[in-house]
Each structure stands twice: as C-alpha cells, then as structure tokens.
Amino acid sequence: DIGHSESPITPIMLGDEAIAQKFAEMLFEAGVYASAIVFPMVGKGSARIRLIPSAAHSRNHLDLALKEIIRIGK
C-alpha cells in the first residue's frame, strides 16, 4: 500500500511502528535509505516508511530499491 501521496514522497504503509522501524533499518543495510515515520509524526496504526525518488536516481538505483523492498517485505 503506497497511500495516496500527491508529492514526490512515496510512502509504504506498514501500520505497526516496530515493523516500520525494522523495515527501514533492513533497507538501509541493503543500501536503500528510507525513513521510518511513526507515532507521534503520524497517528497510531499509521506507521510507514518514506521514500523520495528523484531525477538523480538511475534506473539501477530504482531497480535495487524495488528488489530490496520486495525481498524485505516477504
């Protein structure tokens, strides 16, 4: 679930704060920077990780990020 963002910020909605923090940590270890956004920045049960793709990212960067998001998500 990537929410309904209308900005360059792409959230991955995870719900649970501990899962969001662990997910972001595992992405970082895999070379992908994503911030965990947890209560009180968002309401309880609305935790997410936040990605901000930009024109500075190559196709390889985006492919790596997708590959790691899928791997960690499983």
C-alpha positions in Angstrom: 0.0 0.0 0.0 1.7 3.2 -1.1 -1.1 5.5 0.2 -2.4 8.5 -1.8 0.6 10.8 -1.9 0.5 13.7 -4.4 4.1 14.6 -3.9 7.5 13.1 -4.6 7.2 11.3 -1.3 6.3 7.7 -1.7 5.1 6.1 1.5 4.9 2.3 2.1 2.1 1.9 4.6 3.0 -0.7 7.2 0.8 0.2 10.2 3.0 -1.1 13.0 5.7 1.2 14.4 8.2 -1.6 15.2 7.8 -3.2 11.7 8.3 0.2 10.1 11.5 0.8 12.0 12.8 -2.6 11.3 11.9 -2.4 7.6 13.7 1.0 7.3 16.8 -0.5 9.1 16.9 -3.5 6.8 16.6 -1.3 3.7 19.5 0.8 5.0 21.6 -2.3 5.5 20.8 -3.2 1.9 21.9 0.2 0.6 18.4 1.8 0.4 17.7 4.9 2.5 14.1 5.1 3.7 12.8 6.9 6.8 10.5 5.2 9.3 7.6 7.6 10.1 5.9 6.5 13.3 3.8 8.0 16.1 3.6 10.9 17.0 4.5 12.0 13.5 1.5 10.0 12.3 -1.4 8.5 14.1 -1.1 5.2 15.9 -1.5 2.3 13.5 -0.4 4.5 10.5 3.3 3.9 10.6 5.1 3.8 7.3 8.4 4.2 5.6 9.0 7.1 3.4 11.0 7.0 0.1 11.7 10.1 -2.0 12.8 9.1 -5.6 14.2 11.9 -7.7 15.7 12.5 -11.1 19.1 12.0 -9.6 18.4 8.3 -9.1 19.3 6.0 -12.0 17.2 3.1 -13.2 19.6 0.8 -11.4 19.0 2.7 -8.1 15.2 2.3 -8.5 15.5 -1.4 -9.5 17.7 -2.1 -6.5 15.2 -0.3 -4.2 12.3 -2.2 -5.6 14.1 -5.5 -5.4 15.0 -4.9 -1.7 11.5 -3.7 -0.8 10.1 -6.9 -2.2 12.7 -9.1 -0.5 12.3 -7.5 2.9 8.6 -7.3 2.6 8.4 -11.1 2.2 
